[in-house]
């Protein structure tokens, strides 16, 4: 393994406070990340001109130099855990080198302008324990390191869970669209547009979730429909080919043979028990 790159977190400020009606002007921090966790109530955050509502169990991390604004509406209150810190490679603050060495994927979290997601139960207690230790008059630097590492691990888990959950939403949209439009002239760009993400990201999600590309998944759906029609109808092979999204009988035949080791006619001969030609394509 490569040599460890040093990483340190220098905490600039921290607090656990219940706010009532409040409003801040748009502002940014020149060098600090800000991590806000809502333990009760709710608040409105505007970050990069986008509006978010943070409710109990949700949190946001905002990168240095990113404008943001906090609002708590009249008559409401919000209890917030807050940490402002600098992530640096200089030997100052809490040493978290080992964390980034063990979890190199975590570095990307701090490249994002902001993160907005929900806790998976344990991040709140990790933040509370770290803040309590830093507030203690007998605080132990090594224990701060342990607690800060714990907090970073919980943060990474929250983010990765969000990525998985979000990814499932996108792939579900894509597969539902494929299931109802497989007979159309589909391509990756069109499917990704319907899912609401770019095609490269959707390709990555399909590989992770299904182990195949989008086109392979689409062709599998088409072939399953073709199998059904060959088994249960006397429709012409050309008709089945077009009904399953193929633009020619030749392309359909080649693809079918490649997947099943039989031509469509051979497959029908071995499996078809349908005696009527009245089957309709729905």
Steps between C-alpha positions, in 0.01 A plus 500: 500500500610857436629726775236672707405855406467709819159646581404709801173657614533827683172589670439876491169508686230265627172525682170333582229768509123530473409793274166672477392720213824583320628628168854539372619691197666300222858439612793269454801385699838574349673180610260294714256223427175530692307195619145559629286223647135555598412309817146645529276743314586613151675777312532625146839503330580673174824374351626588156159663431318173576255469787494208743298421811701329772290301744584290803767243414620684189827683454700705256873552445596813311839547344717805554417805285148370417227756569218385728218642708308368801138589580274383782144611441300711743351296782735206437816378670789281398767324705826480307834330555765700319865441417721735301835352409794519264621188319873538448817306434690713749584344834241685704180390673361146508696243303261310269767362266414141584132554413575627150757222454248232590211669312657677198154542343416745779720768345233567238259615773713805555521585131123555480359851546250360747340180623135478604375170635358312800660327795508124531452521881857532630643822351310716750644324802847508344479879458361548851780292653768690308357840597468393865860384506628823346300698757648304790770671708682165517467417130735228376652571152518130417135448597410798277677319217301183566169687516575708190590184306176340617305805382667489157422130462133560580497793256641281224242229570217754478628628168555154349154387613352809335685414180364146505146613578509772234648259250216254554249777429669578168534138390138433597386786275716364219381139533136603523539703181675211325223260608231714333699630200732213405338480156605859422827615350680549831855605577695575816462878465121474476470267800731721708295808409184333630682388818618857556879451500783494248562182304849431639371500859204278408738255332704488820189438713383216273841335519495519880141386547449251216854414391420584136480804274170676428492363144557145622216545749274641225581210267427250777154653552438486124611138481276401789204649312610323183520169686145547626364576153687212337362263762145628513410627154520421132601854409754527222864533602521841331196621693654383826828668412336839451275451805811450714684809378722355226519683169540185287440127512871444432613704801243326719606156381868570559438639849269213595745236378782668690305504826327160490706291259192438284340688214150642567349226280690225682395642838136514386511145371627372834274708725185615319173334603269776369263400225324830434624804308273741685760612756512880527800707598423721797 
